[in-house]
Amino acid sequence: MSADLEVAGPPAAIAVPPGAEDRSVSVARANGWAIAFVVPPVVLLAAVFAALYGWGPIAEAGRLPLAWLLTALFGGILLHEVLHAVAWKVAARLPWRDVRLGFQWKTVTPYAHARVPMPARAYRAGAAAPGVVLGLLPALAGLASGAGHWFLFGLLFTLAAGGDALILWLLRGVAPARLVSDHPDRAGCFVWPEVAPVAPALPRGADPMLTTNDAPATAGRDRRSSWEAGQSFADFLPTVRSYAELWASSYARALLPLGVLDRVRAMSGRWHLLAVSADWCIDAPPVVSLLARLADETGAFELRHVDRDAHVELMDQHLTGGRARAIPVIILLDEHLVERAWWGPRPAPLQAWFTGGGREMPSAERYRYSRTWVARDRGQTALEEIVSMMERADSAR
């Protein structure tokens, strides 16, 4: 996150950057719009059912034992929210800790709330899931079979999905890849400003500089002890104290080009990446979280994290310019946990600018520019450089 992407979201929401578009409505307005969206199709379905089978099957369904009716009603309400959560988890690949299920006593209703931003396509899938699964599908099954109890259940939960239909309407025209944050207490969401997933241009005179170390002085060293002392990303994340939301959201909104996924899966060796970092390093989440997602998606390598200050000897063998303990540092290990190469602490074009023309800037301005660059790049340049480093090591086996 750059210095000019300050936390601006409401409590219990992921930090929403300035310029995010609030696409939400109050509860009163949501109820009115929801009725307008779902009543016409419900009336149409009911008319078709009555024309085919009459009203008898529906009246018979209403005479079921009260316990059955209450179980169907309250079970369906709970399942409605669970379907939101499951669809968001699957479509956006969110860990369960980023989807909150709870109960709002003020309105006496359960709720599902996504705690991190996700692409609009995933948010739409989560919004539509309950209406489709609990509403339209049972209604259509009842319409096809004449089963009044299924048809009545489907109509009821089609009506219950009116608020979700409103949210889908509010998201009309939003590109599938745009980031969306669930609003914490209103019907709707925040649409994040569009940020190009490519690095912005650097000032004139910023020549590329290799930041991968394919033949480092440390190559061939056994790193088993460091690897065994490391944490998986899943174990590291709950320990984060600084920039906790940034770490979690960087993982949740990671952009993995299909070409990169295919390249990593095509590697023949069994590789390991050891990230030397710290939770307080604001430049680390976009890189380390992206690699964690890449490891999870491909299963082609393992990633572990060690804290810089707890592993000073390892850090001092990977200094930037031979003197700076700059992080993050990503160390490539082979199947025997022997070091083959390392990357860090910045993407090559940014490092070239940082050690060149960027030196002329005041410190605060230089770091503000650097973090803006990293935020806009979303880790894509670092990802390309690290994957290329892995490919070179893999081809040299």
SVG drawing of the C-alpha trace seen along z (x, -y; Angstrom):
<svg xmlns="http://www.w3.org/2000/svg" viewBox="-57 -17 88 51">
<polyline fill="none" stroke="black" stroke-width="0.4" points="0.0,0.0 1.4,-3.4 1.5,-6.4 -1.4,-8.0 -3.7,-4.9 -4.6,-5.6 -7.2,-3.7 -10.5,-5.3 -13.0,-2.6 -15.6,-2.2 -14.9,0.0 -15.0,3.7 -14.4,3.1 -11.2,3.6 -9.4,0.3 -11.0,-1.4 -8.8,-3.7 -9.9,-7.3 -11.8,-7.5 -13.7,-4.2 -17.3,-4.5 -19.9,-3.8 -22.6,-1.7 -24.9,-1.0 -28.3,-2.1 -30.0,-2.4 -32.0,0.4 -35.3,-1.5 -34.4,-2.1 -33.1,1.5 -36.4,3.0 -38.3,0.9 -36.0,1.6 -35.8,5.3 -39.6,5.7 -39.5,3.9 -36.8,6.4 -38.3,9.7 -42.1,9.3 -42.7,9.2 -40.9,12.6 -42.5,14.1 -46.0,13.1 -45.2,14.4 -44.0,17.8 -47.1,18.1 -49.4,17.3 -47.7,20.0 -47.9,22.6 -51.6,21.8 -52.4,22.1 -50.7,25.6 -51.8,27.1 -54.2,24.7 -53.7,23.4 -54.4,26.7 -50.8,27.9 -49.7,24.6 -52.6,24.6 -51.7,28.2 -48.1,27.2 -49.3,24.5 -51.0,27.3 -47.8,29.0 -47.0,29.4 -45.9,26.1 -42.6,27.6 -41.8,28.5 -42.7,25.0 -40.6,23.3 -37.6,25.6 -37.8,24.8 -38.1,21.1 -35.3,20.6 -33.1,23.3 -33.4,21.5 -32.6,18.1 -29.4,19.5 -28.5,21.4 -29.0,18.2 -26.1,16.6 -23.9,19.7 -24.3,19.8 -23.0,16.2 -20.0,17.1 -19.2,20.4 -19.6,18.7 -17.3,15.9 -14.8,18.3 -14.8,20.4 -15.1,17.7 -12.6,15.3 -10.5,18.1 -10.7,16.5 -9.6,18.2 -12.4,18.8 -11.0,16.2 -11.8,13.5 -15.5,14.4 -17.5,13.5 -20.8,15.3 -22.7,13.8 -26.1,12.7 -27.4,9.1 -29.6,8.8 -30.9,5.4 -32.7,6.9 -32.8,10.5 -31.2,11.9 -28.0,13.8 -25.5,12.2 -22.4,13.0 -19.7,10.4 -16.6,10.5 -13.7,8.8 -11.4,8.3 -11.9,7.0 -12.4,9.3 -12.9,9.1 -16.4,8.0 -17.0,11.3 -16.5,13.1 -18.6,10.7 -21.5,11.1 -21.2,14.9 -21.6,14.6 -24.5,12.2 -26.4,14.4 -25.8,17.9 -28.6,17.9 -31.3,16.6 -30.3,19.2 -29.8,22.2 -32.7,21.6 -35.0,19.5 -35.0,20.1 -34.0,23.8 -36.6,25.0 -39.3,22.9 -38.4,24.3 -38.3,27.8 -41.8,27.3 -43.0,25.8 -41.8,28.8 -43.1,31.4 -46.2,29.7 -44.8,30.1 -46.4,27.3 -44.1,27.4 -41.0,27.0 -42.6,24.2 -43.7,22.4 -40.2,22.7 -38.6,21.4 -41.0,18.4 -40.3,17.5 -36.5,17.5 -36.7,15.8 -38.4,12.9 -35.7,13.2 -33.0,12.7 -34.5,9.3 -31.7,7.4 -29.1,9.5 -30.8,8.7 -30.5,5.0 -26.8,5.4 -26.3,7.1 -28.1,4.1 -25.9,1.6 -22.9,3.4 -24.1,3.1 -21.3,1.9 -18.5,2.7 -15.7,4.6 -15.3,8.2 -11.7,7.6 -12.5,4.4 -12.0,4.8 -15.1,4.7 -15.4,4.4 -18.5,5.6 -20.2,2.8 -20.1,3.6 -23.6,2.3 -25.6,1.4 -26.9,3.2 -24.2,2.8 -20.4,2.4 -17.5,0.1 -16.0,0.3 -12.3,-0.4 -10.7,-2.9 -9.3,-1.2 -5.6,-0.6 -3.7,0.7 -2.0,4.1 1.3,2.9 4.1,0.8 3.8,-3.0 6.6,-4.6 9.7,-5.5 11.5,-8.8 13.8,-9.2 17.2,-7.7 16.1,-4.8 18.0,-1.9 17.0,1.6 19.2,3.3 19.2,7.0 17.9,7.8 17.9,11.6 21.2,13.1 21.6,16.2 25.1,17.0 25.4,15.4 28.3,15.9 25.9,17.8 25.0,20.3 25.5,23.9 25.0,23.2 22.8,25.6 19.7,23.6 17.9,26.5 18.1,25.0 16.7,21.7 14.0,23.5 12.9,25.6 12.8,22.5 10.4,20.8 6.7,20.5 4.2,21.3 2.3,18.3 -0.9,19.7 0.9,19.9 2.7,16.5 -0.5,14.5 -2.2,14.9 1.0,13.6 1.1,10.3 0.7,7.2 1.7,4.5 -0.3,3.9 -2.4,7.0 -5.2,6.0 -2.7,5.2 -1.1,8.6 -4.5,10.4 -6.0,8.3 -2.8,8.6 -3.2,12.4 -7.0,12.2 -6.7,9.9 -3.5,11.4 -3.5,11.2 -2.0,14.4 -1.7,14.3 -2.6,17.7 0.7,17.7 2.6,17.5 0.6,20.3 1.4,22.5 5.1,21.6 5.4,22.6 3.5,25.8 5.8,26.7 9.0,26.7 10.5,30.1 12.3,29.5 10.9,29.4 11.7,25.8 11.3,23.9 11.2,20.2 12.3,18.7 11.1,15.2 13.2,13.1 10.9,10.3 9.0,8.7 5.4,7.8 6.3,4.1 7.8,3.9 5.1,2.2 6.9,3.3 6.7,7.0 3.0,7.9 2.5,7.3 5.4,9.7 5.3,12.3 1.5,12.6 1.5,13.0 4.1,15.8 2.0,17.5 -1.0,17.4 1.1,18.8 2.3,21.6 -1.3,22.5 -2.6,22.3 0.1,24.4 1.4,26.7 4.7,26.6 6.8,25.2 6.7,24.4 7.0,21.0 8.1,20.2 8.8,17.0 11.5,16.1 11.8,12.8 14.7,10.6 15.7,9.6 15.5,13.2 17.8,14.5 20.5,11.8 23.2,14.1 21.0,15.2 20.1,11.6 23.7,10.4 24.5,12.9 21.9,11.2 22.6,7.5 21.6,5.0 24.7,3.3 26.7,5.3 25.6,3.1 21.8,2.7 19.5,5.1 16.7,4.3 13.7,6.6 11.9,8.6 14.5,11.0 13.3,14.2 15.8,17.1 15.5,20.0 16.3,23.4 16.3,26.7 14.9,30.0 17.8,30.5 17.3,27.1 20.5,25.8 20.5,22.2 20.6,21.5 19.6,17.9 18.0,15.0 15.9,11.9 15.4,8.6 14.5,6.2 12.7,4.4 11.8,5.1 14.7,4.3 13.3,1.1 12.3,-0.4 15.7,0.6 17.5,-1.1 15.5,-4.3 15.9,-4.0 19.7,-3.9 19.9,-6.3 17.7,-9.4 15.6,-8.7 18.5,-9.6 18.1,-13.2 14.6,-13.3 14.0,-14.1 13.7,-10.9 10.0,-11.2 9.2,-12.0 11.3,-9.1 9.6,-6.5 6.2,-7.9 6.9,-7.5 8.4,-4.0 5.3,-2.8 3.0,-4.3 4.9,-2.4 4.6,0.9 0.9,0.3 0.1,-0.2 2.3,2.6 0.5,5.0 3.6,7.2 3.5,8.2 7.0,7.1 8.5,8.8 6.4,11.9 7.8,12.0 11.4,11.6 11.1,14.3 9.4,16.8 12.1,16.1 14.8,16.7 13.1,20.1 12.9,21.0 16.6,20.3 17.5,22.4 15.2,25.2 16.6,25.2 20.2,25.4 19.5,28.6"/>
</svg>
